[in-house]
């Protein structure tokens, strides 16, 4: 049944737009306050099949919508008023573009006659997001006209279909009056704009394709499972593991790939490749001549540098047509899902090559776990390792960029606990971390966790303003090392000054007081026993912060020692 408001041309226009979105599969809308967007806000607020969530800060709103879209794998509507409000959406739209996340951005605007004449709250919003959207269109100024309402319906439905590749942008001009006061212009259309008007609309079907690939016999082959958010992580992982079993190839699984969290079967899953490949001898002995990469390259810079040197024949498999090969290798791309890919026949791999990788993984894993297990000091890498062992099964886990995602890759073992990874690795930024995590956790059927550093959390503290509207549970594991820990691992760390002040950017924020200001629970972590108890049983609702205070420089030295010892253990096994 349609829910339309015929009191004015603007209220009818907004109602047709929102009803079309609903018929095309939109179930969530995130709206920031403002006057010019009033016709859209009224229509969203009264629609029974769309959950509409108001968020004060536009940047936070956009990342919250991004998180909702990542979790649900369907387009989310994002609405703001005219002026600089639209510009604050831009960072999240860039991330949505780079990660192929579906967003429908609706920016209200003044009509053409009020532009370029110093009218208040007016900027040039034409193609404001440039090439970062899959589709852009400025809608017509609303009129009480059946042909124009058909145009509106078609254009909005087309925009929804285009979100399969990423975000889309509709600029929406409105003339006064913006509130739904009776103006007598739309009542005559009540008999024409009815249920039948929308009956043909439906969500866009996913593009499906299949491919059968013939592997070369005797190949020194590897499968790489890169970061990927998919609708069915178990099926995705099973498809890759099946391909690995058929080929007899090891799988190098990024910590953000479902494969590392749904390990099983007879495939050899490699998680310590970053440590293994840090020694030249191991890197030479393990070089492949064939690679299949699912999703995109893993996070590890060491791994990517090694692959660039190897120049193996590579097959990249991911939906969409985007170029995912930043290494510019000997690469072919198949635009399809992992589940649609299969291997023909029973090719024979080089068994010695797979055995080398298996021995290297066992040696490196034993070296890392042997140190991390009994460790007492609050080393931030151990937090990721303990989360892998103690989080409840199937926990949604959002991982911040910078050091948290790298500690996940370095230390998280392969297992079958089926944690559901989420992340912003399209543009790899730290902005919007908290808001995106809240979007992932909102309405989820299980408590969620965010693993983040202090700078990423401070960069998005306005995300805490979402707490009163948040439905769900989010535990924030905060690694507070008073600055940017990742820079300690870069060459710039050797140049101080200006390193500490301008790169590490130390901060003195009191997170207990910050949390109190937003009504968020704050728990200082005393020791590892305290930590594991806090993450083993997660609260059913609300937001809380578990703060681990660590030593940034000591932790950088600890990582380097762990990597060196693991690489040495591998070298002994392979030698």
C-alpha positions as CSV (number, residue, x, y, z in Angstrom):
1,X,0.0,0.0,0.0
2,X,1.4,3.4,-0.9
3,X,1.9,6.1,1.7
4,X,1.6,9.4,-0.2
5,X,0.9,13.0,1.0
6,X,-1.1,15.0,-1.6
7,X,-1.2,18.2,0.5
8,X,1.4,20.0,-1.7
9,X,3.5,19.4,-4.8
10,X,6.7,19.1,-2.6
11,X,5.1,16.6,-0.3
12,X,3.8,14.4,-3.2
13,X,7.2,14.6,-4.9
14,X,9.0,13.6,-1.8
15,X,6.5,10.8,-1.2
16,X,6.9,9.4,-4.7
17,X,10.7,9.5,-4.4
18,X,10.7,7.7,-1.1
19,X,8.1,5.1,-2.1
20,X,10.2,4.3,-5.2
21,X,13.3,3.8,-3.0
22,X,11.3,1.4,-0.8
23,X,10.0,-0.6,-3.7
24,X,13.6,-0.9,-5.0
25,X,14.8,-2.4,-1.8
26,X,15.8,0.5,0.5
27,X,15.0,-0.2,4.1
28,X,17.2,2.4,5.9
29,X,17.7,6.2,5.6
30,X,20.1,8.4,7.5
31,X,19.1,12.1,7.6
32,X,20.9,15.2,8.9
33,X,18.9,18.2,9.9
34,X,18.2,21.2,7.7
35,X,15.5,23.3,6.1
36,X,15.8,22.8,2.4
37,X,15.6,19.0,2.8
38,X,12.2,19.2,4.6
39,X,10.1,17.6,1.8
40,X,12.4,14.6,1.9
41,X,12.5,14.4,5.7
42,X,8.7,14.5,6.0
43,X,8.4,11.7,3.4
44,X,11.0,9.5,5.0
45,X,9.7,10.1,8.5
46,X,6.2,8.9,7.7
47,X,7.2,5.9,5.6
48,X,6.4,2.6,7.5
49,X,8.9,0.3,5.7
50,X,12.0,2.5,6.0
51,X,13.8,3.0,9.3
52,X,14.8,6.7,9.3
53,X,17.6,7.7,11.6
54,X,18.5,11.4,12.3
55,X,22.2,12.2,12.8
56,X,23.5,15.7,13.6
57,X,26.9,15.6,12.1
58,X,26.9,15.0,8.3
59,X,30.3,13.3,8.2
60,X,29.3,11.0,11.0
61,X,25.9,10.4,9.3
62,X,27.6,9.4,6.0
63,X,29.9,6.9,7.7
64,X,27.0,5.5,9.7
65,X,25.0,5.0,6.5
66,X,28.2,3.4,5.0
67,X,28.3,0.9,7.9
68,X,24.6,0.0,7.5
69,X,25.2,-0.6,3.8
70,X,28.2,-2.8,4.4
71,X,26.3,-4.9,6.9
72,X,23.1,-5.3,4.9
73,X,24.7,-5.3,1.4
74,X,21.8,-3.2,0.1
75,X,21.6,0.6,-0.7
76,X,21.0,3.0,2.1
77,X,19.6,6.5,1.5
78,X,21.7,9.4,2.9
79,X,20.0,12.9,3.0
80,X,21.2,16.4,3.8
81,X,20.2,20.0,3.3
82,X,21.8,22.4,0.9
83,X,25.2,24.1,1.2
84,X,28.3,22.8,2.8
85,X,26.3,19.9,4.4
86,X,26.9,18.0,1.1
87,X,30.6,18.5,1.3
88,X,30.8,16.8,4.7
89,X,29.5,13.6,3.0
90,X,32.5,13.4,0.7
91,X,35.0,11.3,2.8
92,X,32.4,8.5,3.2
93,X,31.4,8.7,-0.5
94,X,35.1,8.2,-1.4
95,X,35.2,5.1,0.8
96,X,31.9,3.8,-0.7
97,X,33.3,4.3,-4.2
98,X,36.6,2.6,-3.4
99,X,34.9,-0.3,-1.7
100,X,31.9,-0.6,-4.0
101,X,29.4,0.0,-1.2
102,X,25.8,1.0,-2.2
103,X,24.7,4.4,-1.1
104,X,22.0,6.7,-2.5
105,X,23.0,10.3,-1.7
106,X,20.1,12.8,-1.8
107,X,21.3,16.4,-1.4
108,X,18.6,19.0,-1.2
109,X,19.3,22.2,-3.1
110,X,17.8,25.6,-3.8
111,X,16.1,26.0,-7.2
112,X,18.1,27.4,-10.1
113,X,16.9,31.0,-9.7
114,X,18.4,31.2,-6.2
115,X,21.9,30.1,-7.2
116,X,24.8,32.3,-8.0
117,X,23.2,35.3,-6.4
118,X,24.5,35.2,-2.8
119,X,21.4,33.3,-1.6
120,X,22.0,31.9,1.9
121,X,23.3,28.3,2.4
122,X,23.9,27.8,-1.4
123,X,27.0,26.4,-3.0
124,X,27.5,24.7,-6.4
125,X,26.4,21.1,-5.8
126,X,26.5,20.1,-9.5
127,X,28.6,16.9,-9.6
128,X,30.2,17.9,-6.3
129,X,31.5,14.3,-5.9
130,X,33.1,14.2,-9.3
131,X,34.1,10.7,-10.4
132,X,33.4,9.1,-7.0
133,X,29.8,8.3,-7.8
134,X,28.5,5.7,-10.3
135,X,25.6,7.9,-11.4
136,X,24.7,11.6,-11.0
137,X,21.5,13.4,-11.9
138,X,19.9,16.7,-10.8
139,X,16.2,16.1,-10.5
140,X,13.7,18.5,-11.9
141,X,12.2,21.1,-9.7
142,X,8.9,19.5,-8.4
143,X,5.7,19.9,-10.4
144,X,2.3,18.4,-9.9
145,X,2.5,16.6,-13.3
146,X,2.0,12.9,-13.9
147,X,4.6,12.8,-16.7
148,X,7.2,14.4,-14.4
149,X,6.3,12.0,-11.6
150,X,6.8,9.1,-14.0
151,X,10.2,10.7,-14.8
152,X,11.0,10.9,-11.1
153,X,10.0,7.3,-10.5
154,X,12.2,6.0,-13.4
155,X,15.2,8.1,-12.5
156,X,15.2,7.1,-8.8
157,X,14.8,3.4,-9.8
158,X,17.7,3.7,-12.2
159,X,19.8,5.3,-9.5
160,X,19.0,2.3,-7.2
161,X,20.1,-0.1,-9.9
162,X,23.3,1.7,-10.4
163,X,24.3,1.3,-6.7
164,X,25.5,-2.2,-7.5
165,X,28.8,-0.6,-8.4
166,X,28.9,2.0,-5.5
167,X,27.4,5.3,-4.5
168,X,25.0,7.4,-6.6
169,X,24.1,11.0,-6.2
170,X,20.7,12.8,-6.8
171,X,20.7,16.5,-6.3
172,X,17.2,17.6,-5.3
173,X,16.1,21.2,-5.7
174,X,13.0,22.4,-3.9
175,X,11.1,25.7,-4.0
176,X,9.2,27.1,-1.0
177,X,7.0,26.3,0.8
178,X,9.0,23.4,2.1
179,X,6.6,22.2,4.7
180,X,3.5,20.1,3.7
181,X,0.9,22.8,3.9
182,X,-2.2,22.4,1.7
183,X,-1.7,24.2,-1.6
184,X,-4.3,22.5,-3.8
185,X,-1.9,21.6,-6.6
186,X,-1.6,17.8,-6.1
187,X,-5.0,16.6,-5.0
188,X,-6.1,16.0,-8.6
189,X,-3.4,13.3,-9.0
190,X,-4.6,11.1,-6.1
191,X,-6.4,8.7,-8.5
192,X,-3.5,8.4,-10.8
193,X,-0.5,8.1,-8.4
194,X,-1.7,4.9,-6.7
195,X,-0.6,1.3,-6.0
196,X,-0.5,0.5,-9.7
197,X,1.9,3.4,-10.3
198,X,4.6,1.6,-8.3
199,X,3.6,-2.1,-9.0
200,X,6.4,-2.9,-11.5
201,X,9.2,-1.7,-9.3
202,X,11.5,-4.3,-7.6
203,X,15.0,-4.5,-6.2
204,X,17.7,-4.8,-8.9
205,X,18.9,-8.3,-9.4
206,X,22.5,-9.1,-8.8
207,X,24.6,-9.8,-11.9
208,X,25.5,-13.5,-12.0
209,X,28.1,-15.2,-14.0
210,X,30.2,-18.4,-13.9
211,X,33.6,-19.3,-15.1
212,X,35.5,-22.6,-15.3
213,X,39.3,-22.3,-15.2
214,X,41.9,-24.8,-16.3
215,X,45.0,-24.8,-14.2
216,X,48.4,-25.5,-15.6
217,X,49.8,-28.9,-14.4
218,X,52.6,-28.8,-11.9
219,X,52.2,-25.1,-11.1
220,X,53.8,-23.5,-8.1
221,X,50.5,-21.9,-7.4
222,X,49.1,-19.7,-4.6
223,X,45.6,-18.5,-3.8
224,X,45.3,-15.1,-2.2
225,X,42.2,-14.3,-0.2
226,X,42.2,-10.5,0.2
227,X,39.9,-8.2,2.3
228,X,36.2,-8.8,1.3
229,X,32.8,-8.1,2.8
230,X,30.2,-10.5,1.3
231,X,26.6,-11.4,1.9
232,X,27.4,-15.0,2.8
233,X,30.9,-15.3,4.3
234,X,30.6,-19.0,5.0
235,X,29.7,-19.8,1.3
236,X,32.4,-17.4,0.1
237,X,35.0,-19.1,2.2
238,X,33.8,-22.6,1.3
239,X,34.1,-21.8,-2.4
240,X,37.7,-20.6,-2.1
241,X,38.7,-23.5,0.2
242,X,37.2,-25.9,-2.4
243,X,39.2,-24.4,-5.2
244,X,42.3,-24.7,-3.0
245,X,41.6,-28.4,-2.3
246,X,41.0,-29.1,-6.0
247,X,44.2,-27.4,-7.0
248,X,46.4,-28.4,-4.1
249,X,47.5,-24.8,-3.7
250,X,48.0,-23.1,-0.3
251,X,45.7,-20.1,0.6
252,X,47.3,-16.9,1.9
253,X,44.3,-15.5,3.8
254,X,44.1,-11.9,4.9
255,X,42.7,-11.4,8.4
256,X,39.9,-9.4,6.7
257,X,38.9,-12.3,4.4
258,X,36.1,-14.7,5.5
259,X,38.6,-17.5,4.7
260,X,40.7,-16.9,7.8
261,X,37.5,-17.1,10.0
262,X,35.9,-20.1,8.3
263,X,38.9,-22.3,8.1
264,X,38.2,-26.0,7.5
265,X,38.6,-28.9,5.1
266,X,41.9,-30.1,3.7
267,X,43.2,-26.8,2.4
268,X,46.5,-25.3,3.7
269,X,45.6,-21.9,5.2
270,X,48.6,-19.5,5.6
271,X,48.3,-16.6,8.1
272,X,51.9,-15.7,8.9
273,X,53.1,-14.8,5.4
274,X,54.1,-11.4,6.5
275,X,56.7,-12.8,8.9
276,X,57.7,-15.7,6.6
277,X,58.6,-13.4,3.7
278,X,60.7,-11.0,5.7
279,X,63.8,-13.1,5.0
280,X,65.3,-13.1,1.5
281,X,66.0,-16.8,1.5
282,X,62.4,-17.8,2.3
283,X,61.1,-15.2,-0.2
284,X,63.2,-16.7,-3.0
285,X,62.3,-20.3,-2.2
286,X,58.6,-19.7,-2.0
287,X,58.1,-17.5,-5.1
288,X,55.1,-18.7,-7.1
289,X,54.6,-18.8,-10.9
290,X,50.8,-18.7,-10.8
291,X,48.5,-16.7,-8.4
292,X,44.7,-16.5,-8.1
293,X,43.6,-13.6,-6.0
294,X,40.0,-13.3,-4.7
295,X,38.8,-9.8,-3.8
296,X,42.0,-7.8,-3.8
297,X,45.5,-7.8,-2.6
298,X,46.0,-8.4,1.2
299,X,47.0,-5.6,3.5
300,X,50.6,-6.8,4.0
301,X,53.1,-4.5,2.3
302,X,55.8,-7.2,2.6
303,X,53.5,-9.6,0.7
304,X,52.7,-7.1,-2.0
305,X,56.4,-6.2,-2.5
306,X,57.2,-9.9,-2.9
307,X,54.4,-10.4,-5.4
308,X,55.6,-7.5,-7.4
309,X,59.0,-9.0,-7.6
310,X,57.7,-12.5,-8.5
311,X,55.6,-11.3,-11.5
312,X,53.6,-14.5,-11.5
313,X,50.7,-15.0,-13.9
314,X,47.8,-13.7,-12.0
315,X,44.0,-14.2,-12.1
316,X,42.0,-11.6,-10.1
317,X,38.4,-12.6,-9.3
318,X,36.0,-10.0,-8.0
319,X,32.5,-8.7,-8.9
320,X,32.4,-5.5,-10.9
321,X,34.8,-4.1,-13.5
322,X,37.1,-2.0,-11.3
323,X,40.8,-2.5,-11.7
324,X,42.0,-4.2,-8.4
325,X,45.6,-4.7,-9.4
326,X,47.7,-1.9,-7.9
327,X,50.8,-3.9,-8.6
328,X,50.3,-3.8,-12.4
329,X,51.4,-7.3,-12.9
330,X,50.7,-10.0,-15.5
331,X,47.0,-10.0,-14.5
332,X,43.7,-11.0,-16.0
333,X,40.4,-10.1,-14.3
334,X,37.3,-12.2,-14.0
335,X,34.2,-10.2,-13.0
336,X,32.3,-12.7,-10.9
337,X,31.9,-13.9,-7.4
338,X,34.0,-16.5,-5.7
339,X,31.0,-18.9,-5.6
340,X,30.7,-18.7,-9.4
341,X,34.3,-19.7,-10.0
342,X,35.3,-23.4,-10.4
343,X,38.3,-25.4,-11.5
344,X,38.2,-27.9,-14.4
345,X,39.5,-31.4,-14.0
346,X,42.0,-32.5,-11.4
347,X,45.2,-30.5,-12.1
348,X,48.4,-31.7,-10.3
349,X,50.2,-29.1,-8.3
350,X,53.9,-29.2,-7.3
351,X,53.5,-31.1,-3.9
352,X,56.9,-30.0,-2.6
353,X,55.8,-26.3,-3.0
354,X,52.7,-26.7,-0.9
355,X,54.6,-28.7,1.7
356,X,57.2,-25.8,2.0
357,X,54.4,-23.4,2.8
358,X,52.9,-25.7,5.3
359,X,56.2,-26.2,7.2
360,X,56.8,-22.4,7.1
361,X,53.4,-21.7,8.5
362,X,53.8,-24.2,11.3
363,X,57.2,-22.8,12.3
364,X,56.1,-19.1,12.2
365,X,52.9,-19.8,14.0
366,X,54.6,-21.7,16.8
367,X,57.2,-18.9,17.2
368,X,54.5,-16.2,17.4
369,X,52.1,-18.1,19.6
370,X,55.0,-19.2,21.9
371,X,55.7,-15.6,22.8
372,X,52.2,-14.2,22.7
373,X,50.8,-17.0,24.9
374,X,52.6,-16.3,28.2
375,X,53.1,-12.5,27.6
376,X,52.2,-10.3,30.6
377,X,52.9,-6.8,29.2
378,X,50.1,-4.9,27.5
379,X,51.4,-5.3,24.0
380,X,48.8,-4.1,21.6
381,X,49.3,-6.9,19.1
382,X,48.3,-9.4,21.8
383,X,44.9,-7.8,22.0
384,X,44.2,-8.9,18.4
385,X,45.5,-12.4,19.2
386,X,43.3,-12.7,22.3
387,X,40.2,-11.4,20.5
388,X,40.7,-14.3,18.1
389,X,40.6,-16.8,20.9
390,X,38.0,-15.3,23.2
391,X,35.3,-13.4,21.2
392,X,32.0,-15.3,21.0
393,X,31.5,-17.2,17.8
394,X,30.1,-15.2,14.9
395,X,30.8,-11.8,16.5
396,X,30.7,-8.9,14.0
397,X,34.1,-7.2,14.3
398,X,34.9,-3.8,12.7
399,X,38.6,-3.2,12.4
400,X,40.1,0.3,12.1
401,X,42.8,1.2,9.6
402,X,46.4,1.9,10.6
403,X,47.9,-0.5,13.2
404,X,44.7,-2.5,14.3
405,X,44.3,-4.0,10.8
406,X,47.9,-4.8,10.6
407,X,48.0,-6.5,14.0
408,X,45.0,-8.5,12.9
409,X,47.0,-9.6,9.8
410,X,50.1,-10.3,11.8
411,X,48.7,-12.3,14.7
412,X,45.1,-13.5,14.2
413,X,45.2,-17.3,13.5
414,X,43.0,-19.2,11.2
415,X,40.0,-20.9,12.9
416,X,36.4,-21.7,12.5
417,X,34.8,-19.2,14.9
418,X,33.2,-17.4,12.0
419,X,33.7,-13.8,13.1
420,X,32.2,-11.4,10.6
421,X,34.8,-8.8,9.5
422,X,33.9,-5.2,8.5
423,X,36.3,-2.4,7.6
424,X,36.9,0.7,5.6
425,X,39.7,-0.5,3.3
426,X,38.6,1.2,0.1
427,X,40.5,4.4,0.8
428,X,42.2,3.0,4.0
429,X,41.5,6.1,6.0
430,X,40.8,6.5,9.7
431,X,38.0,9.0,9.3
432,X,34.5,7.9,10.2
433,X,35.7,4.8,12.1
434,X,33.3,5.0,15.0
435,X,30.3,6.0,13.0
436,X,30.8,3.2,10.4
437,X,31.2,0.6,13.2
438,X,27.9,1.9,14.8
439,X,26.3,1.5,11.4
440,X,27.5,-2.1,11.2
441,X,26.3,-2.9,14.7
442,X,22.9,-1.0,14.4
443,X,20.1,-3.5,14.4
444,X,22.4,-6.5,14.3
445,X,21.3,-9.7,15.9
446,X,24.6,-10.1,17.9
447,X,26.8,-7.8,19.9
448,X,29.5,-6.2,17.8
449,X,33.1,-5.1,18.5
450,X,35.3,-2.3,17.2
451,X,39.1,-2.6,17.4
452,X,40.6,0.8,17.1
453,X,43.5,3.1,18.0
454,X,43.2,6.3,19.9
455,X,43.7,8.7,16.9
456,X,41.0,6.9,14.8
457,X,38.5,7.2,17.7
458,X,39.4,10.8,18.4
459,X,39.0,11.6,14.8
460,X,35.3,10.6,14.9
461,X,34.1,11.4,18.5
462,X,30.9,13.0,17.1
463,X,29.9,9.4,16.3
464,X,29.1,9.1,20.0
465,X,26.2,11.4,19.3
466,X,24.5,8.4,17.7
467,X,24.2,6.6,21.0
468,X,20.6,7.6,21.9
469,X,19.4,6.3,18.5
470,X,21.6,3.3,18.4
471,X,19.9,-0.1,18.6
472,X,22.3,-2.9,19.4
473,X,25.6,-3.5,21.2
474,X,29.0,-2.2,20.4
475,X,32.1,-2.9,22.5
476,X,35.0,-0.6,21.5
477,X,38.5,-2.1,22.2
478,X,40.6,1.1,22.3
479,X,44.3,0.7,22.0
480,X,45.6,3.9,23.5
481,X,49.3,4.3,22.7
482,X,49.1,8.1,22.7
483,X,49.6,8.7,19.1
484,X,50.1,7.1,15.6
485,X,51.7,3.8,16.3
486,X,52.0,2.9,12.6
487,X,54.5,5.7,12.0
488,X,56.9,4.0,14.4
489,X,57.4,1.3,11.7
490,X,58.1,3.8,8.9
491,X,61.5,5.3,7.9
492,X,60.3,8.7,9.1
493,X,60.6,7.5,12.7
494,X,64.4,7.8,12.4
495,X,64.1,11.6,12.0
496,X,63.2,13.2,15.3
497,X,62.6,16.1,15.3
498,X,60.1,16.5,13.7
499,X,58.9,12.9,14.0
500,X,57.3,12.9,17.5
501,X,55.4,16.2,17.1
502,X,54.4,16.1,13.5
503,X,54.0,12.4,12.7
504,X,53.3,10.5,15.9
505,X,51.0,13.4,17.0
506,X,50.9,12.5,20.7
507,X,47.6,13.3,22.4
508,X,46.6,13.6,26.1
509,X,42.8,13.0,25.8
510,X,41.1,11.6,28.9
511,X,38.9,8.9,27.4
512,X,37.1,8.3,30.7
513,X,35.9,12.0,30.8
514,X,35.2,11.9,27.0
515,X,33.0,8.8,27.4
516,X,31.2,10.3,30.4
517,X,30.3,13.4,28.3
518,X,28.5,11.2,25.8
519,X,26.9,8.8,28.4
520,X,29.1,5.9,27.2
521,X,30.5,3.3,29.6
522,X,34.3,3.3,30.0
523,X,36.4,0.5,31.5
524,X,40.2,0.8,32.0
525,X,41.7,-2.6,31.3
526,X,43.9,-3.8,34.2
527,X,45.5,-6.8,32.8
528,X,44.9,-9.6,30.2
529,X,42.8,-11.7,32.5
530,X,40.5,-8.7,33.0
531,X,40.5,-8.1,29.2
532,X,39.6,-11.7,28.2
533,X,36.7,-11.7,30.8
534,X,35.4,-8.5,29.3
535,X,35.4,-9.7,25.6
536,X,34.3,-13.3,26.3
537,X,30.8,-12.2,27.2
538,X,29.5,-9.2,25.4
539,X,26.7,-7.0,26.7
540,X,23.4,-7.2,24.8
541,X,22.9,-3.5,24.3
542,X,24.6,-0.1,24.6
543,X,28.1,1.2,23.8
544,X,31.1,0.8,26.0
545,X,34.8,1.5,25.7
546,X,37.5,-0.9,26.9
547,X,40.7,1.1,27.1
548,X,44.1,-0.6,26.9
549,X,47.0,1.8,27.6
550,X,50.1,0.7,25.8
551,X,53.6,1.9,25.1
552,X,53.9,2.9,21.4
553,X,57.7,2.7,21.1
554,X,58.0,-0.5,23.1
555,X,55.3,-2.2,21.1
556,X,57.1,-1.3,17.8
557,X,60.3,-2.9,19.1
558,X,58.3,-6.0,20.3
559,X,56.7,-6.4,16.8
560,X,60.1,-6.3,15.1
561,X,61.5,-8.9,17.5
562,X,58.5,-11.2,17.0
563,X,58.9,-10.9,13.2
564,X,62.6,-11.5,13.3
565,X,62.3,-14.6,15.5
566,X,59.5,-16.1,13.4
567,X,61.4,-15.5,10.2
568,X,64.5,-17.1,11.7
569,X,62.4,-20.2,12.7
570,X,61.1,-20.4,9.1
571,X,64.6,-20.2,7.7
572,X,65.7,-23.1,9.8
573,X,62.8,-25.3,8.6
574,X,63.3,-24.4,5.0
575,X,67.1,-24.6,5.1
